[in-house]
Amino acid sequence: MHVISPPSNGVTVLNPGLMTGVGADYKIWNNIYAGADFRYHFTGDSLGYKSTRTGARGTNTDGFTSGAYLGIGF
């Protein structure tokens, strides 16, 4: 579920969707790891679903996100 809350035009948008992604970890030293991941979100609007709520029309919730992290393995 993809949720966008205010301050997005003062309306909450809730769309069912699908997320695809890829990521990788790298062992830096002993149990210290660094990693990154990349994700793309497909939501109902891109599948032809149209909301009947006026505030939700035209709000695009599709998009690409990425993240990086540093962690301890155990």
C-alpha positions, 0 to 999 in steps of 0.5 A, a space after each residue: 500500500 502506498 500512502 501519501 499524507 499531508 502536506 500533499 495538497 492537504 489530502 491523504 492518498 492511498 493506492 494499492 501497488 507493486 514494488 520491485 527492487 534490487 539491492 546489494 551488501 558488501 562486507 567491509 570488515 569482520 561483521 561490518 556491512 555496507 549496502 544499497 538498494 533501489 526500488 520502483 513503485 507501480 501504483 493503481 493509477 498506472 494500471 488504469 485505476 482511477 479514483 473517484 475522490 476529487 482530492 486523489 485525482 492527479 496525485 502521482 504515487 509512482 516513483 523511484 527510491 533508493 537507500 544506503 545503509 551501514 550495519 552490523 551482522 550477527 
